[in-house]
Structures are given as structure tokens and as C-alpha cells.
Amino acid sequence: METTVTAWFVLPIATASVQSVVPYPLLTPPYSDTTLFPQGFPPNAHPVLVSSGYDNDIRMASLQIPALKSASIYVPYTDRLGDGKTAFNYVSVSVTSFAAQVLQSPLLVRRRFSSLSLLSPLTRY
């Protein structure tokens, strides 16, 4: 049976704590956009996105990988360009491992990305 499950969470983290981790200025998210924050967002907090997933449909018969687990932490609305308006995602941690065990080998992909490789533009509204 093929199974792919991914869960996303939006966590309100103190803005000062987020800024201490991200090497770029933070932009103010569009808190008034009810399609993004239907119940508002706590004051003095910045959204942090956490994803977690499980996939057992690898389709790589030569490696015989039974399943993979993954997790990532994203900080949206970072001002990488320094222009005060173009928002990027900052990926602080991304981990992928075998579901059965975590291996300390090249098959375990765990990276703390360099600041240039972890940016992907957000959709601008």
C-alpha cells in the first residue's frame, strides 16, 4: 500500500526569538489577510512553519528503501533582498531519514543550509 502523509503546522513564535535565528530582517506578515490567518495572529509573534512527513512510495527498487521520514522548519517573510517588501522563506532545518532508523551515513540527509541556498520566494499577493 502506498502512503504519503505530510502535516503542516503554523506556530506563533516570539518575534525576538525568530529574529535571533534568522540572519535577515523579518517582514511584517499580512495579518489582516483572513485567508492566511482566519482567526488572527498573536501580537509580538512571527509565524514559523513546521512540516513533517512520511512516504513509503519511494519507487527506487535498486536501493530498497522501505520508507522515508522528513521534517523541515521554515521562517516565512524574511527580507533577503533588504528592500523591505520582497518576502522569502528561510529554511533553518531540513531532515530526511529512513523511517525504520536514523542512520549517521550519507543516506541520512540533514543540512543546515547556507543563507544563499535556503531562500525561495513567497507568492506575492
N, C-alpha and C positions, 0 to 999 in steps of 0.2 A: 504494500500500500504506500503510495506516495503522500508525503506530508510536508508541507511548508507552512510554518507558523511564524509570524512576526508581530510583535507588540510594540507600540509606541506610547511613550508617556511624556507629558509636558509637566515639568516640575518648576515651581516658583522658588528660585534660589536668590538669596540676598544679593543685590547688585554689586555691593562691595566685594563679596566673595567671588563672584563671577569675574569681575574686573581684575582681581588678583591673579587669576589663572590665564586669562586671555591677554596676549601681548598687543592687542589693538584696542582702540576706543570702542565702546558699545554705543549703538544707536538706540533711540527710544522706539520700541516696537509699537505698532499701531493698535494700542489697547482699545481704542474706540471701535475697532472693526469687530462687530459681533459675529462674523463668520469665523474669525480666528479665536476669539475669546468670548463665547456666548454668555458667560456668567462673570465677565470682568476678569481682572487680574490683580493680585495683591499689590498694594503700593510698596515702593522700595524693593521690588523683586524683578528679576530678569528671567525669562523663560529659558529652560535648558531642556533639550530633547534627548531622551534615552530610548534606544531601540534594542530589542533583544529578539533573537530568532533561533529557529530550529529547522533544519532541512535534511530530510532523508532521501531526497530525489537528486542525488549527485550526478548520476549518469556518467561516471568515469570508471568503467569496468577494469581498466588497467591498474588503477591504484587501489581498488577495493576499499573505498571509504564508505563506511556504513551510514554515517550521518555527520552533520556539522552543527555546531552552536556558534552564534555570533552575538556580539554586543558592541554598541557604539554610543558615544556621548557627543552631542552637537550643541554648540552655542550659536544660536542664530543672531542676526542683527549686529554683526561686527563690522566696523568701519575700516576695512583693509586698505582702501584707497586713500583714506584720510580726507575725503571730500564732504563728509557729513551727511551723505544721502544714499550712497550705494551700499546695500546690505549684502553681507556674505555670511556663510556658515563657517564656524571654526570647529574642526573635529579634534577633540582633545584626546580621545582614546578609541581605538577600534581593535577588537579581538575576534579571532576566528579559531576554533579548535575542533578536534574530534569530539563527538558527543559522548563517547564512552569514557574518554580520559583526556586530560590535558597533558600534552607532551612538550618537553623542552627540546624541540628539534626544529629543523627548517619547515616541517609541516604545520607547526603552530605559527600563525601569523599574528604577531602582536606588535604594534608600532605606535610610537608617539611621533606623529607626523611633524615634519619641519613646517614652519609657518607658511611657506610658499605652497606646499603641496596639499594643504588641508582646506583650501578655500573652494567653495562652489557658490556661485551667485544665487541668491534667493529670487524667487519670482517677484517682480515688482508689480504692485497693484496700481 
